[in-house]
Amino acid sequence: MGTGEIKYNCRHFIGEKPCKAKRVCEGCPEYRPMGFKILVIKLGAMGDVLRTTTILGALKKKYVDSHITWLVDERSYELLEHNPDIDKVLLFDFQSALKLQAEPFDLLINLEKIDPAIALAELVSAREKLGFGMNPQGTLRPLNPESLYAVRLGIDNQLKFIENDKSYQQIIFETLKLPYQKDEYSLTLDPNEIPVAGRLLSDHEINGQKPVLGICPGAGHVFANKGWLIPSYIELINRLTANLNVQVLLLGGEREKELCQTIREGLQVSVPDVGVNHSLKQFMAIVNQCDILITGDTLPMHIAIALKKKLLAIFGPTCHQEIELYGRGEKVVTKKECAPCYKSTCEITDNCMESISVDEVYEKTKKLVDECSFSG
């Protein structure tokens, strides 16, 4: 019967059952104290969650013996699930909110602006708080002076759309008082899905003889005209397959099923159908099989950046200047003067995406293909 001291501050301690060491605390060689405790609140959107992972390396460098807990929405959980720099991933629900109000932290970081997140940021006990909280009027406030710029970006369209030239990463690093050196995304794939994705492509006779070019035509529905036009994608794929030594894949989720089918029906060539019914972790493993990705300002864009793929990103109503490609990609940005706008509806006939030519997308894609070191 163990009578020694229980190491409640061990990062492996569970409480109601044995930890992974399956032994009592006294003399356990696996004992590792939590050290400096950090809580990160970043729930969604999914692309924003992924690009916020750029702070992890800087936090671990500044707080060497730190323990990081990340609170996230269920839909974004798989983006963080296997990340070795995160010690605990909590789903944002009632139980987690109760738990966090009873657990003190050394540092709270809230980079989410929605009401439940900023309210929770006020309720959690922490020696220092950075990012966003809730003021006595029940609305957003900066928790530290360095967060004020990010607050102003949300309320000042002139600053957001015209004056700001900082990437999202630079903005949040300044918010958190961290030195920004173009820190990379932090994404670890599920190791079980990597060989599955490889076999999937092999089953479609994609055998490494030429570069794999993934095209993700889908886009979110929050902003109008965020997705490039179907006829433009059809013309682009026909030109790519006719003139370049590439293997084109159409990629997407269940929501893009009809979109991908419509594009296929308009093509002069056949492209492999790898399906759209994949989990997020499966989809990321498939993107990892690609050499180049073409997409709009969407989650696949952020996945490609995180996986260090060559990337062609198409921008209409959203802020291209906030996206860092780390020297591995090309941007095609609409020349419409009204963009970016972040509008949910648009009545303009010749809109921002209609003004983006197939010629420009093709030429920049060709440049990426030419740069792709490939000996297949």
C-alpha positions as CSV (number, residue, x, y, z in Angstrom):
1,M,0.0,0.0,0.0
2,G,1.5,3.4,-1.1
3,T,1.9,5.9,1.8
4,G,4.2,8.4,0.1
5,E,3.4,11.9,-1.1
6,I,1.0,12.2,-4.0
7,K,2.4,14.5,-6.7
8,Y,-0.6,16.5,-7.6
9,N,1.4,18.8,-9.8
10,C,2.7,16.1,-12.1
11,R,1.6,16.6,-15.7
12,H,0.8,12.9,-15.8
13,F,-1.5,12.9,-12.7
14,I,-5.1,12.0,-13.5
15,G,-6.7,11.7,-10.1
16,E,-9.4,9.2,-10.3
17,K,-7.3,6.4,-11.8
18,P,-3.6,5.5,-12.3
19,C,-1.6,7.5,-14.7
20,K,0.2,6.1,-17.7
21,A,3.1,4.9,-15.5
22,K,0.7,2.6,-13.6
23,R,2.5,3.2,-10.3
24,V,2.3,5.3,-7.1
25,C,4.0,8.7,-7.1
26,E,6.7,8.0,-4.6
27,G,10.0,7.4,-6.4
28,C,8.3,7.4,-9.9
29,P,10.9,8.2,-12.6
30,E,8.1,9.6,-14.8
31,Y,7.4,12.5,-12.4
32,R,7.3,15.8,-14.3
33,P,6.0,18.9,-12.6
34,M,3.7,21.2,-14.7
35,G,5.8,24.2,-14.1
36,F,4.5,27.5,-15.6
37,K,0.8,26.9,-16.4
38,I,-0.6,28.5,-19.5
39,L,-4.2,28.5,-20.8
40,V,-4.8,29.3,-24.4
41,I,-8.4,30.1,-25.5
42,K,-8.8,29.9,-29.3
43,L,-11.9,28.1,-30.4
44,G,-12.4,28.7,-34.1
45,A,-12.7,29.3,-37.0
46,M,-10.6,26.2,-37.9
47,G,-8.1,28.1,-40.0
48,D,-7.6,30.7,-37.3
49,V,-7.0,27.9,-34.8
50,L,-4.4,26.4,-37.0
51,R,-2.5,29.6,-37.6
52,T,-2.6,30.5,-33.9
53,T,-0.4,27.4,-33.3
54,T,2.5,29.6,-34.5
55,I,2.7,30.9,-30.9
56,L,3.5,27.4,-29.4
57,G,7.2,27.3,-30.2
58,A,7.7,30.9,-28.9
59,L,5.8,30.1,-25.7
60,K,7.8,27.0,-25.1
61,K,11.0,28.9,-25.7
62,K,10.0,31.8,-23.3
63,Y,8.6,29.5,-20.7
64,V,10.8,26.4,-20.9
65,D,9.2,24.4,-18.2
66,S,5.6,25.3,-19.1
67,H,2.4,23.3,-19.3
68,I,0.0,24.4,-22.0
69,T,-3.7,23.8,-21.9
70,W,-5.7,24.8,-25.1
71,L,-9.5,25.3,-25.0
72,V,-11.0,24.7,-28.5
73,D,-14.3,23.9,-30.2
74,E,-15.0,20.3,-31.0
75,R,-14.8,20.8,-34.8
76,S,-11.2,22.0,-34.4
77,Y,-10.1,19.3,-31.9
78,E,-8.3,17.1,-34.6
79,L,-6.1,20.1,-35.6
80,L,-4.5,20.0,-32.1
81,E,-5.0,16.4,-31.0
82,H,-1.5,15.1,-31.7
83,N,0.4,18.3,-31.2
84,P,3.4,17.6,-28.9
85,D,3.6,21.3,-27.8
86,I,0.2,21.1,-26.2
87,D,0.0,19.3,-22.9
88,K,-3.8,19.2,-22.7
89,V,-6.6,19.9,-25.2
90,L,-10.0,20.7,-23.7
91,L,-13.3,20.9,-25.6
92,F,-15.2,24.1,-25.0
93,D,-18.3,23.0,-23.1
94,F,-20.0,23.6,-19.7
95,Q,-17.8,21.0,-17.9
96,S,-14.6,22.6,-19.1
97,A,-15.8,26.1,-18.3
98,L,-16.5,25.0,-14.7
99,K,-13.1,23.2,-14.4
100,L,-11.2,26.2,-15.6
101,Q,-12.8,28.5,-13.1
102,A,-11.4,26.3,-10.3
103,E,-7.9,25.9,-11.8
104,P,-5.5,28.8,-11.5
105,F,-3.0,29.6,-14.2
106,D,0.2,31.6,-14.4
107,L,-0.8,33.0,-17.8
108,L,-4.1,33.2,-19.6
109,I,-4.1,33.9,-23.4
110,N,-7.5,34.6,-25.0
111,L,-7.4,35.3,-28.8
112,E,-11.1,34.7,-29.3
113,K,-13.5,37.6,-29.4
114,I,-16.9,36.0,-29.0
115,D,-18.9,36.6,-25.8
116,P,-18.5,33.2,-24.1
117,A,-14.7,33.3,-24.6
118,I,-14.2,36.8,-23.3
119,A,-16.5,36.2,-20.4
120,L,-14.6,33.1,-19.4
121,A,-11.3,35.0,-19.7
122,E,-12.5,37.3,-17.0
123,L,-13.6,34.4,-14.7
124,V,-10.5,32.3,-14.9
125,S,-7.8,33.0,-12.3
126,A,-4.4,33.9,-13.7
127,R,-1.5,36.0,-12.6
128,E,-1.3,37.6,-16.1
129,K,-3.9,37.8,-18.8
130,L,-3.2,38.7,-22.5
131,G,-5.6,39.1,-25.4
132,F,-9.3,39.8,-25.0
133,G,-11.7,40.0,-22.1
134,M,-15.1,41.5,-21.3
135,N,-15.7,45.0,-19.9
136,P,-18.4,46.0,-17.4
137,Q,-20.7,46.8,-20.3
138,G,-20.6,43.2,-21.5
139,T,-18.5,43.8,-24.6
140,L,-15.0,43.3,-25.8
141,R,-12.0,44.9,-24.1
142,P,-8.2,44.5,-24.4
143,L,-6.7,42.6,-21.4
144,N,-3.3,44.3,-22.0
145,P,-2.2,47.5,-23.9
146,E,-0.6,45.4,-26.6
147,S,-4.0,43.9,-27.5
148,L,-5.5,47.2,-28.4
149,Y,-4.3,47.1,-32.1
150,A,-6.1,43.8,-32.6
151,V,-9.3,45.2,-31.0
152,R,-9.1,48.2,-33.3
153,L,-8.7,46.0,-36.4
154,G,-12.2,44.6,-35.6
155,I,-13.9,48.0,-35.4
156,D,-12.0,50.1,-37.9
157,N,-12.5,49.2,-41.6
158,Q,-9.9,51.8,-42.7
159,L,-7.3,50.1,-40.5
160,K,-8.4,46.6,-41.3
161,F,-8.8,46.8,-45.1
162,I,-6.4,49.6,-46.2
163,E,-3.8,50.6,-43.6
164,N,-2.8,47.3,-42.0
165,D,0.1,45.4,-43.6
166,K,0.7,43.0,-40.7
167,S,0.1,39.3,-41.0
168,Y,-2.2,37.6,-38.5
169,Q,0.8,36.0,-36.9
170,Q,2.6,39.3,-36.4
171,I,-0.5,40.8,-34.9
172,I,-1.0,38.0,-32.3
173,F,2.7,37.9,-31.4
174,E,2.6,41.6,-30.7
175,T,-0.6,41.1,-28.7
176,L,1.2,38.4,-26.6
177,K,4.5,40.4,-26.3
178,L,6.4,37.7,-28.1
179,P,9.2,38.3,-30.7
180,Y,8.0,37.4,-34.1
181,Q,10.4,35.7,-36.5
182,K,8.0,34.3,-39.0
183,D,7.3,31.4,-36.7
184,E,5.8,28.4,-38.5
185,Y,2.5,26.7,-37.9
186,S,2.5,23.6,-35.6
187,L,0.6,20.6,-37.0
188,T,1.2,16.9,-36.3
189,L,-0.7,14.5,-38.4
190,D,-2.2,11.3,-37.0
191,P,0.5,8.7,-37.8
192,N,-2.2,6.1,-38.5
193,E,-3.6,8.2,-41.3
194,I,-0.4,8.8,-43.3
195,P,-0.1,5.3,-44.8
196,V,-3.8,5.2,-45.4
197,A,-3.6,8.3,-47.5
198,G,-0.7,6.9,-49.4
199,R,-2.6,3.8,-50.2
200,L,-5.6,5.8,-51.3
201,L,-3.6,7.7,-53.9
202,S,-1.8,4.5,-55.0
203,D,-5.2,2.8,-55.6
204,H,-5.9,5.6,-58.0
205,E,-2.6,5.0,-59.8
206,I,-1.0,8.1,-58.4
207,N,2.4,6.6,-58.1
208,G,4.9,9.5,-57.7
209,Q,5.8,9.8,-61.4
210,K,4.8,13.5,-61.5
211,P,3.9,16.2,-59.1
212,V,0.5,16.0,-57.4
213,L,-1.5,19.2,-57.6
214,G,-4.5,19.4,-55.3
215,I,-7.3,21.8,-56.1
216,C,-9.8,22.7,-53.3
217,P,-12.6,24.7,-55.0
218,G,-14.7,25.0,-51.9
219,A,-15.0,28.1,-49.7
220,G,-16.9,29.0,-46.6
221,H,-20.3,30.6,-46.8
222,V,-19.8,33.5,-44.3
223,F,-18.4,35.9,-46.9
224,A,-19.9,36.5,-50.4
225,N,-17.8,35.5,-53.4
226,K,-15.1,33.8,-51.4
227,G,-14.8,31.0,-53.9
228,W,-13.4,31.2,-57.4
229,L,-15.8,30.5,-60.2
230,I,-16.7,26.9,-61.4
231,P,-16.1,27.7,-65.1
232,S,-12.7,29.2,-64.2
233,Y,-11.7,26.0,-62.3
234,I,-12.8,23.9,-65.3
235,E,-10.7,25.9,-67.7
236,L,-7.7,25.9,-65.4
237,I,-7.7,22.1,-64.9
238,N,-8.1,21.6,-68.6
239,R,-5.1,23.8,-69.3
240,L,-3.0,22.3,-66.5
241,T,-3.5,18.7,-67.6
242,A,-2.9,19.6,-71.2
243,N,0.3,21.6,-70.8
244,L,2.0,20.6,-67.5
245,N,3.3,17.3,-66.3
246,V,1.1,17.2,-63.2
247,Q,-1.5,14.9,-61.6
248,V,-4.5,16.9,-60.6
249,L,-6.7,16.0,-57.7
250,L,-10.0,17.6,-56.8
251,L,-10.3,17.8,-53.0
252,G,-13.0,18.8,-50.5
253,G,-15.4,17.6,-47.9
254,E,-19.1,16.5,-48.0
255,R,-20.1,20.1,-48.5
256,E,-18.1,20.2,-51.7
257,K,-19.5,17.0,-53.2
258,E,-21.8,18.7,-55.7
259,L,-19.3,21.4,-56.5
260,C,-16.6,18.8,-57.3
261,Q,-19.0,16.8,-59.4
262,T,-20.0,19.8,-61.4
263,I,-16.4,20.6,-62.2
264,R,-15.7,17.0,-63.2
265,E,-18.6,17.0,-65.6
266,G,-17.2,20.0,-67.3
267,L,-13.7,18.7,-67.8
268,Q,-12.2,17.4,-71.0
269,V,-10.0,15.0,-69.0
270,S,-10.6,12.6,-66.2
271,V,-9.2,13.3,-62.7
272,P,-9.1,10.7,-59.9
273,D,-12.0,10.8,-57.5
274,V,-10.5,10.2,-54.0
275,G,-13.8,11.0,-52.3
276,V,-15.1,13.7,-50.0
277,N,-16.3,11.7,-47.0
278,H,-13.1,11.9,-45.1
279,S,-12.6,13.0,-41.5
280,L,-10.5,16.1,-40.9
281,K,-7.4,14.1,-39.9
282,Q,-7.9,11.9,-43.1
283,F,-8.2,15.0,-45.2
284,M,-5.0,16.5,-43.8
285,A,-3.1,13.3,-44.6
286,I,-4.4,13.5,-48.2
287,V,-3.2,17.1,-48.5
288,N,0.1,15.9,-47.2
289,Q,0.4,13.7,-50.3
290,C,0.2,16.7,-52.6
291,D,3.2,18.7,-53.8
292,I,1.2,21.8,-54.6
293,L,-2.3,23.1,-53.5
294,I,-4.6,25.6,-55.2
295,T,-7.3,27.0,-53.0
296,G,-9.0,30.1,-51.8
297,D,-8.7,31.7,-48.3
298,T,-10.0,28.5,-46.6
299,L,-9.0,25.8,-44.1
300,P,-7.1,23.8,-46.8
301,M,-4.9,26.8,-47.4
302,H,-3.9,26.9,-43.7
303,I,-3.4,23.1,-43.8
304,A,-1.1,23.4,-46.8
305,I,0.9,26.2,-45.1
306,A,1.2,24.1,-42.0
307,L,2.4,21.1,-44.0
308,K,4.9,23.3,-45.8
309,K,3.4,22.7,-49.2
310,K,3.8,24.9,-52.3
311,L,0.6,26.9,-52.5
312,L,-1.4,29.1,-54.8
313,A,-4.0,31.1,-52.8
314,I,-6.8,33.1,-54.4
315,F,-8.1,36.1,-52.6
316,G,-11.3,38.1,-53.1
317,P,-13.2,39.6,-50.2
318,T,-10.7,38.7,-47.5
319,C,-7.5,40.3,-46.4
320,H,-4.6,38.7,-48.2
321,Q,-2.0,40.8,-46.3
322,E,-2.9,38.9,-43.1
323,I,-1.8,35.6,-44.7
324,E,1.9,34.6,-44.4
325,L,3.0,32.0,-47.0
326,Y,6.6,31.7,-45.7
327,G,8.1,32.0,-49.2
328,R,6.5,28.8,-50.4
329,G,3.6,30.2,-52.4
330,E,2.0,32.7,-54.7
331,K,-1.1,34.9,-54.1
332,V,-3.6,35.9,-56.7
333,V,-5.4,38.9,-55.4
334,T,-8.5,40.6,-57.0
335,K,-7.9,44.1,-58.3
336,K,-11.4,45.2,-57.5
337,E,-11.2,48.5,-55.5
338,C,-14.0,47.4,-53.2
339,A,-12.1,44.4,-51.9
340,P,-11.4,43.4,-49.3
341,C,-14.8,43.9,-47.7
342,Y,-15.8,40.9,-45.6
343,K,-19.4,41.4,-46.8
344,S,-21.9,38.6,-46.4
345,T,-23.8,39.6,-49.5
346,C,-22.7,41.3,-52.8
347,E,-24.8,42.7,-55.6
348,I,-21.9,43.7,-57.9
349,T,-22.2,41.9,-61.2
350,D,-18.5,41.9,-62.1
351,N,-17.5,40.9,-58.6
352,C,-14.0,40.4,-57.1
353,M,-13.7,36.7,-58.0
354,E,-15.1,37.2,-61.5
355,S,-12.3,39.7,-62.1
356,I,-9.6,37.0,-61.5
357,S,-8.4,35.6,-64.8
358,V,-7.6,32.0,-65.5
359,D,-4.4,33.2,-67.2
360,E,-3.0,34.7,-64.0
361,V,-3.8,31.6,-61.9
362,Y,-2.3,29.4,-64.6
363,E,0.9,31.3,-64.9
364,K,1.5,31.5,-61.2
365,T,0.7,27.8,-60.9
366,K,3.1,27.0,-63.7
367,K,5.8,28.9,-61.8
368,L,5.2,26.8,-58.7
369,V,5.3,23.6,-60.8
370,D,8.6,24.7,-62.4
371,E,10.1,25.4,-58.9
372,C,8.9,22.0,-57.6
373,S,12.0,19.8,-57.2
374,F,10.8,16.6,-58.6
375,S,12.7,13.7,-60.2
376,G,9.8,11.4,-60.9
